[in-house]
Amino acid sequence: MIDHFGLQVSDYDQARAFYAKALAPLGYTVVMEFADSTAGFGLDGKPDFWIYAGGRTSPPVHVAFRAETRAIVDAFYAAALSAGATDNGAPGLRLDYHPNYYGAFVRDGDGHNIEAVCHTQAS
């Protein structure tokens, strides 16, 4: 199991604002922040996703965040787009993965493929 991971970003302030807004529907908040332009986002006081100033992680990576419901995936997608992301796959089923794989994909300011995914059946 992965405990935490991080990305270098080319514009820390922009990336911090983007992730704060895009990840809010998933319950993520800034849990820790340091003066050297490092922020840790997470749930329940435990940061598991970090951004660091200092240039962009290259090549761009794919990061997927688990969502409890399909409505949260939809909310992530809308929040990410309104925060400046570009569309990389609207919310919907991805049957190639499995019958209940419901995901949405966006590109952040550094070109990373950021996803929210729900693996449960629609209720």
Salt bridges, closest charged atoms under 4 A:
ASP3 OD2 - HIS4 ND1 2.69
ASP3 OD2 - LYS46 NZ 3.42
GLU33 OE2 - ARG16 NE 2.85
ASP110 OD1 - ARG56 NE 3.17
GLU115 OE1 - HIS62 NE2 2.69
